[in-house]
Amino acid sequence: MPSRHEGSGDSRTINRRNVLTTIGAAGAVGLAGCGDQEGDGGDDTGSGGSGEDDELFPLQVQLEVNADNSDRVQLVELIAESMEQTGYFETEVETYEWNTYVGRVLDPEYQNNGFLPCIGLSGTFNPESFCNALHHSSNVGACCNLNGINDPELDELMDSARYGVDVSEDDQLRGERYDEVWNYLAEERYSSITHFDLATSVTNTDIHGFQMWPFNEGIFSFNMFAPQEEQIMWLDRDSASGDSDLSDLVEGGTVVGGLGANIDSFDPPHSSDTTSTMAQGFMFEGLTATDLEGNIYPWLAESYEVVDVQDVDRLAYADYMSTVDWTEEGAADTDEQVIVQHPEDNPDDDDQARVLLPDDALEAAQDGTYGMHYRYHLQEGVEFHNGDELTAEDVVATYEYAENSVLAPQTYDSVLAVDEVDEYTVDIYAQIPDAEAERELPGLLILNANQIDEIEKGSLDPREGNIPIGTGPYEFSEFEDEQYFEVTKFDDYWVEQQGVAEAFDWFDGSDAFPDGPVIDGFELEIVPDDSTRSGALQNGEIDVTYGLNTATLDDFDASEDFIVHGVETGGYEYIQYPVNVEPFDDRRLRQAINHLIPRQSIVDNVLNGYGRPAWTDLPELAQGSGTTDIDALEDEIRPTNEYDPERAEELLEQVAADN
């Protein structure tokens, strides 16, 4: 999901002196050799002339970024200046307020503008989130294929690394398939991942027991209560944190935190930005939970099992499909969620599309046509904040509510159907065997069926008169748009009622670990400006915040009054090329710009070391199932990502000569 930050829109000119200073360190980083890229540009085409021909070069390029994230703005300015130094580009950096920017770049029409957007994305423990989200055609206009990348060969490569009995049962084969994906992306260069973030939070010493979660959206939900890691945070204003343990735990108090952006939505399946998910994590829970290594534990589901796996492909659903027209944009013309589109249909060759719709998908599953069958046994006695008991009806309703939502492409790329077996048992079916099914099938936060039955999709928000109702340890208290958000501890939280050892068979932690969170409430101030949020922390106005400008982190780290927490994350920054707009349809142009991205300098000089250059597209936390050999992969791909202006100019000369 896109990473946070917000600010005011403006257009910036580059401070050349500052940028030239920071780019100096990267200039020494050379490329030893990538002769295999010489010459042949494949089937790509361009639309320009020679290096001296004004018809193509210097090429006018607009890079776009959200205004408030000063690190990201500097990153983009550094890339823009590096491009200009070649003489082949004239660049402009355009900045936007965060929510405006997200709406802008996720508009399907954005791909026609020819702009280069830069944004941050929060991946997962699954390798697909570092390639699929950016590049799969099913994510165009969703999260986060921003520039209309539609490459059937790439789609097939990514699908083959995730789907099928073979890869779901063989991690080695899965890694081999993903290695093919990373190499293909290195050649085509549809996007450029610049670096992997080091997720950081800063707390004052009143906060005890805090540790960093590798995805920003889970910072608060993980720290407030995560028995799978024996993680619990507490507040003690009378003693400074340091080597605190459970014997020092203090109950009560209110933590004041700083959010880096406004909460755009309280509606889980109809939002994807980090800050919204962070807020939702206080109030909503999922069927499963995850520890720091990505291991999966039953949560709202007391237990679950794989009932059956069948070697089927999506053609198996042909007899259950309906026929609909195509829209002018080439999509299936239906208001219902398309679960599966017939793989052999396309608008260029066929008058109509065959699609599997939700009711027909359920019928297929009940008839025994499916790829995988998971069964979830729900915890009994789980109470929503409105007093309703969690049942299978709530789970089924949640998935129906997610149809045609922002998260639908990431849900219904695997989910076939969800079926109520009895009051506390739910079956979730996958379309075909999926190596990531255990994590992806139960991926939604569970909503209250009675509430969502009474509202319009996407309107689960206090600004629309609908107070969020979940099963989580905290319940909604107050929200003032663009100012603050408050939650208070839910008195009837189900884990606390049952006891952690009784609720979770897998819990083998200390008897001293509490049965629920110990903090009474959270007050989250919405402070988009990094420097203002940093000042609020220094002045004691807030206790904890995250995502500060890296230039300030060393000062906090040096102070005895604060603790900086950090961990390499699944978060990453990337720019994406408008591949459907000339001359960016020529991959040599994209490769050239990629060689002008000073990744090491970005980490050293913009991020002050709080990050790692993306020599491959795969972070540490997803390497286990994402490659057969990370060292070999880096040796192979890193040369294509090295800062190398000389190689970039060679590629640009080839583009110019062919146009």
Salt bridges, closest charged atoms under 4 A:
ASP10 OD1 - ARG12 NE 3.86
GLU38 OE2 - ARG647 NH1 3.23
ASP44 OD2 - ARG587 NE 3.24
GLU64 OE2 - ARG104 NH2 2.82
ASP68 OD2 - HIS5 ND1 3.14
GLU81 OE1 - ARG16 NH1 3.48
GLU84 OE1 - ARG16 NH2 2.90
GLU128 OE1 - ARG162 NH1 3.79
ASP155 OD1 - HIS136 ND1 3.68
ASP159 OD1 - HIS136 NE2 3.13
ASP166 OD2 - ARG177 NH2 3.07
GLU187 OE2 - ARG587 NH2 3.44
GLU188 OE2 - ARG587 NH1 2.97
GLU188 OE1 - ARG590 NH2 3.48
ASP197 OD1 - HIS195 NE2 2.98
ASP206 OD2 - ARG237 NH1 2.86
GLU305 OE2 - HIS377 NE2 3.09
ASP345 OD1 - ARG354 NH2 2.71
ASP413 OD2 - ARG162 NH1 2.97
ASP427 OD2 - HIS373 NE2 3.12
ASP427 OD1 - ARG375 NE 2.68
ASP434 OD1 - ARG162 NE 2.99
GLU436 OE1 - ARG162 NE 3.70
GLU436 OE2 - ARG174 NH2 2.79
ASP461 OD2 - ARG463 NH2 2.87
ASP481 OD1 - ARG463 NH1 2.75
GLU496 OE2 - LYS489 NZ 3.06
ASP530 OD1 - ARG4 NH2 3.84
ASP530 OD1 - ARG533 NH2 3.06
ASP543 OD1 - ARG237 NH1 2.96
GLU568 OE2 - ARG612 NH2 2.91
GLU573 OE1 - ARG72 NE 2.48
ASP586 OD2 - ARG588 NH2 2.83
GLU634 OE2 - ARG638 NH1 3.63
GLU642 OE2 - ARG638 NE 2.79
GLU650 OE1 - ARG647 NH1 3.07
ASP658 OD2 - ARG588 NH1 2.76
